């Protein structure tokens, strides 16, 4: 059997960017609708709190030193979407807070109203992928074990 050559095209990065564009577009549609979610739609957005560009209060970083999930459903305000990030106002213990979250920091986006979800690899500068190039990368594997619309794209990165 012949060995698969290393790709000079960063397919995994291209797919991750395309899937993150889905999140950007969905949030942009909410902004265009005046900040109102249509029907029963609501979003769980999980992100790396230490990713570059994440701007959240210190007490939230202390409480969630690695990853945090926010819910956009009933009580959020000032949702804005830029090409590389979004910002939103949420209340934590009755304290209004503005969060700035780069799309590259997102690890999951779920809309449970329609059983839809995406999972991502967060782009963190301190992650070491030097041994990744030596691993068998094979073909991308798309999974949805539970029959939902959650799609995980795995390009051979060992977990």
C-alpha positions as CSV (number, residue, x, y, z in Angstrom):
1,X,0.0,0.0,0.0
2,X,1.4,3.4,-0.9
3,X,1.7,6.1,1.7
4,X,-0.5,9.2,1.3
5,X,1.7,12.3,0.5
6,X,1.6,15.3,2.8
7,X,-0.8,17.9,1.4
8,X,0.5,21.3,0.6
9,X,-3.0,22.6,0.8
10,X,-4.3,23.3,4.4
11,X,-7.6,21.6,3.9
12,X,-8.3,21.4,7.6
13,X,-7.9,25.2,8.1
14,X,-10.0,25.9,5.0
15,X,-12.9,23.7,6.3
16,X,-12.7,25.3,9.8
17,X,-12.8,28.8,8.3
18,X,-15.8,27.8,6.2
19,X,-17.7,26.3,9.1
20,X,-16.9,29.4,11.2
21,X,-18.4,31.5,8.4
22,X,-21.7,29.7,9.1
23,X,-21.6,31.0,12.7
24,X,-20.8,34.5,11.4
25,X,-23.6,34.4,8.9
26,X,-26.2,33.2,11.4
27,X,-25.3,35.8,14.0
28,X,-25.3,38.4,11.3
29,X,-28.8,37.5,10.4
30,X,-29.8,38.0,14.0
31,X,-28.3,41.4,14.0
32,X,-30.1,42.2,10.7
33,X,-33.4,41.1,12.4
34,X,-32.9,43.7,15.1
35,X,-31.3,41.4,17.6
36,X,-34.3,39.1,17.7
37,X,-33.9,35.3,17.3
38,X,-36.5,33.8,15.0
39,X,-39.0,31.3,16.4
40,X,-37.6,29.0,19.0
41,X,-34.0,29.3,17.8
42,X,-31.3,29.9,20.5
43,X,-27.6,29.3,20.5
44,X,-25.0,27.7,22.8
45,X,-21.6,29.0,21.9
46,X,-18.5,27.5,23.5
47,X,-15.2,29.2,23.2
48,X,-11.6,29.1,24.6
49,X,-11.3,31.9,27.2
50,X,-7.5,32.1,26.7
51,X,-7.6,32.5,22.9
52,X,-6.1,35.6,21.4
53,X,-8.6,38.4,21.1
54,X,-11.1,37.1,23.7
55,X,-12.2,40.0,25.9
56,X,-14.1,38.9,29.0
57,X,-14.0,40.2,32.6
58,X,-11.3,38.8,34.8
59,X,-13.8,37.1,37.2
60,X,-15.1,35.1,34.2
61,X,-11.6,34.1,33.1
62,X,-10.9,32.9,36.7
63,X,-14.2,31.0,36.8
64,X,-13.7,29.5,33.3
65,X,-9.9,29.2,32.9
66,X,-10.1,27.2,29.7
67,X,-13.5,27.1,28.1
68,X,-16.9,28.8,28.5
69,X,-20.3,28.3,27.0
70,X,-22.7,31.3,26.6
71,X,-26.4,31.1,25.7
72,X,-28.0,33.6,23.3
73,X,-31.7,33.2,23.9
74,X,-33.8,35.7,25.8
75,X,-31.6,38.2,27.6
76,X,-28.8,39.4,25.4
77,X,-28.2,42.8,23.9
78,X,-25.8,44.8,21.6
79,X,-25.0,41.9,19.4
80,X,-22.5,43.0,16.8
81,X,-20.7,40.9,14.2
82,X,-17.4,41.8,12.5
83,X,-15.5,39.7,10.0
84,X,-13.2,38.1,12.7
85,X,-15.3,38.4,15.9
86,X,-18.6,39.1,17.5
87,X,-19.5,41.0,20.7
88,X,-22.6,40.6,22.9
89,X,-24.0,41.9,26.1
90,X,-25.0,39.3,28.7
91,X,-25.8,39.4,32.4
92,X,-23.8,37.3,34.9
93,X,-25.2,37.4,38.5
94,X,-27.2,40.5,37.5
95,X,-24.0,42.3,36.3
96,X,-24.2,43.5,32.7
97,X,-21.1,42.4,30.8
98,X,-19.8,42.8,27.3
99,X,-18.0,39.9,25.8
100,X,-15.8,40.0,22.7
101,X,-15.3,36.6,21.1
102,X,-13.2,36.0,17.9
103,X,-14.6,33.3,15.7
104,X,-11.3,31.5,15.8
105,X,-11.8,31.0,19.6
106,X,-15.1,29.1,19.1
107,X,-15.1,25.4,19.7
108,X,-18.8,24.6,19.4
109,X,-22.0,26.2,18.1
110,X,-25.3,24.6,18.8
111,X,-28.9,25.5,18.0
112,X,-30.9,22.9,20.1
113,X,-34.2,24.2,18.7
114,X,-33.4,22.4,15.4
115,X,-30.8,19.9,16.6
116,X,-28.0,21.6,14.7
117,X,-24.4,21.9,15.9
118,X,-20.8,22.4,14.7
119,X,-17.6,21.6,16.5
120,X,-14.3,23.3,15.8
121,X,-10.6,23.1,16.7
122,X,-9.8,26.4,18.4
123,X,-6.9,28.3,16.9
124,X,-4.6,28.8,19.9
125,X,-1.0,30.0,19.4
126,X,0.5,27.9,22.2
127,X,-0.6,24.6,20.8
128,X,2.2,22.5,19.5
129,X,1.4,20.6,16.3
130,X,4.9,19.7,15.4
131,X,4.3,16.0,15.8
132,X,1.0,16.4,13.9
133,X,2.9,16.4,10.6
134,X,4.4,13.0,11.4
135,X,1.0,11.4,12.3
136,X,-1.0,9.4,9.8
137,X,-3.4,12.0,8.5
138,X,-5.5,9.7,6.3
139,X,-8.8,11.0,5.0
140,X,-11.1,13.4,6.8
141,X,-13.7,11.6,8.8
142,X,-17.1,13.2,9.3
143,X,-19.1,11.8,12.1
144,X,-22.6,12.1,13.6
145,X,-22.9,9.2,15.9
146,X,-26.1,10.2,17.6
147,X,-28.1,10.9,14.4
148,X,-28.2,14.7,15.1
149,X,-27.0,17.4,12.8
150,X,-23.8,17.9,14.7
151,X,-20.9,17.6,12.4
152,X,-17.3,17.0,13.6
153,X,-14.6,17.0,10.9
154,X,-11.5,15.2,12.0
155,X,-8.4,15.5,9.9
156,X,-6.5,12.8,11.7
157,X,-5.4,14.9,14.7
158,X,-5.1,12.5,17.6
159,X,-7.3,13.4,20.6
